[in-house]
């Protein structure tokens, strides 16, 4: 029996559009087991709903949203644990990225993901 080491990746995300979180080595896929989205005093211009999408290459496989105010307030982290074997990338070499619907204008939005490369 071969034991796998859990891999963690962390990235700060603030720009609208895609931010790459995990690039597996050539010939491998990511197997996502869970993620923690940390939001610290984040805000967006004018206050608005923020949609977060997790992408496998170009395909969205998780989508969630929440409201971010125009004036930064303390917010709680979002924990997403995927059941069973988690989510396995559909294609070798696809990157895992997070897409924001609008840019974060203040504060911090960090994401930490964990899983395996297979």
Backbone torsions as a table, in degrees:
resi	resn	phi	psi	omega
1	UNK	NA	131.8	-179.3
2	UNK	-102.4	127.4	177.4
3	UNK	-89.6	136.7	177.7
4	UNK	-98.4	145.2	173.6
5	UNK	-90.8	132.2	176.7
6	UNK	-70.6	134.3	179.8
7	UNK	-105.8	136.4	173.9
8	UNK	-120.3	145.0	177.0
9	UNK	-134.8	138.1	179.2
10	UNK	-130.1	139.7	177.9
11	UNK	-147.3	145.5	170.2
12	UNK	-85.6	135.0	-177.1
13	UNK	-126.1	123.8	179.0
14	UNK	-140.0	-24.2	-176.6
15	UNK	-84.6	147.3	171.7
16	UNK	-65.1	146.6	-178.7
17	UNK	97.2	-163.3	-173.4
18	UNK	-84.5	136.8	169.1
19	UNK	-123.8	122.7	-179.4
20	UNK	-71.1	130.5	179.9
21	UNK	-105.5	-40.6	-173.0
22	UNK	-143.8	122.9	174.3
23	UNK	-114.7	106.2	-179.8
24	UNK	-70.6	157.7	177.5
25	UNK	-64.4	162.1	179.2
26	UNK	-53.7	135.9	178.2
27	UNK	79.5	6.0	-178.8
28	UNK	-121.1	163.7	176.2
29	UNK	-124.5	153.4	172.2
30	UNK	-86.6	146.9	173.1
31	UNK	-122.2	100.7	-174.7
32	UNK	-82.9	124.5	178.8
33	UNK	-101.0	-28.1	-180.0
34	UNK	-178.2	174.4	178.9
35	UNK	-154.4	154.2	175.0
36	UNK	-125.2	120.8	178.5
37	UNK	-103.5	113.8	-179.4
38	UNK	-98.9	126.4	-178.7
39	UNK	-120.7	115.3	-178.3
40	UNK	-120.7	106.5	176.8
41	UNK	51.4	37.7	-179.2
42	UNK	-78.9	149.5	177.4
43	UNK	-148.1	163.0	173.8
44	UNK	-131.8	154.4	-178.5
45	UNK	-56.5	124.4	177.5
46	UNK	77.3	-6.0	-175.7
47	UNK	71.7	129.5	-176.7
48	UNK	-166.2	164.8	171.2
49	UNK	-70.9	137.7	178.7
50	UNK	-114.2	124.9	176.0
51	UNK	-103.2	130.9	177.3
52	UNK	-113.4	128.6	176.4
53	UNK	-122.5	135.9	172.1
54	UNK	-99.0	134.2	-173.1
55	UNK	-124.1	140.3	173.1
56	UNK	-104.5	98.4	-169.5
57	UNK	65.6	-119.5	179.5
58	UNK	-97.2	-8.1	-174.0
59	UNK	-93.1	130.4	176.7
60	UNK	-79.4	131.9	176.6
61	UNK	-124.2	-13.9	172.1
62	UNK	-139.4	136.6	176.9
63	UNK	-138.7	133.4	175.8
64	UNK	-145.3	167.3	-179.9
65	UNK	-153.1	163.6	178.9
66	UNK	-162.3	169.3	-179.9
67	UNK	-95.5	133.1	172.1
68	UNK	-115.0	129.4	-178.1
69	UNK	-77.8	168.6	175.0
70	UNK	-75.0	-30.1	176.8
71	UNK	-106.8	126.6	-174.4
72	UNK	-59.4	131.9	174.3
73	UNK	-127.7	158.4	176.1
74	UNK	-69.1	135.2	177.7
75	UNK	-127.5	158.1	-179.2
76	UNK	-89.6	154.3	176.0
77	UNK	-71.2	158.0	176.7
78	UNK	-113.0	121.3	178.6
79	UNK	-106.0	127.0	177.2
80	UNK	-124.6	114.1	175.4
81	UNK	-109.5	131.2	-177.5
82	UNK	-93.7	134.3	-175.7
83	UNK	-70.8	164.1	174.3
84	UNK	56.2	-120.6	-178.8
85	UNK	-91.8	12.2	179.8
86	UNK	74.6	-151.9	179.7
87	UNK	-112.7	124.8	178.9
88	UNK	-104.2	126.8	179.7
89	UNK	-52.1	146.0	-176.5
90	UNK	-78.4	-20.3	-173.1
91	UNK	-143.0	137.2	174.3
92	UNK	-55.1	136.7	175.5
93	UNK	84.4	-8.0	176.4
94	UNK	-63.4	140.8	176.1
95	UNK	-90.3	153.7	171.5
96	UNK	-96.8	124.7	178.6
97	UNK	-133.6	159.5	175.1
98	UNK	-112.1	135.0	179.3
99	UNK	-114.9	127.2	174.7
100	UNK	-102.4	139.8	179.5
101	UNK	-73.5	-27.1	176.2
102	UNK	-146.8	156.6	-177.0
103	UNK	-69.8	142.5	173.4
104	UNK	-79.7	123.5	-176.0
105	UNK	-97.4	-14.4	178.0
106	UNK	-153.1	155.4	178.4
107	UNK	79.1	-159.9	-172.8
108	UNK	-134.7	138.0	168.0
109	UNK	-127.1	112.2	178.7
110	UNK	-113.7	149.3	173.7
111	UNK	-129.0	134.8	171.9
112	UNK	-119.9	126.8	178.5
113	UNK	-117.5	156.0	175.0
114	UNK	-143.3	152.2	-179.6
115	UNK	169.5	-151.5	-177.0
116	UNK	-127.5	164.9	167.3
117	UNK	-112.0	133.4	-176.6
118	UNK	-135.3	NA	NA
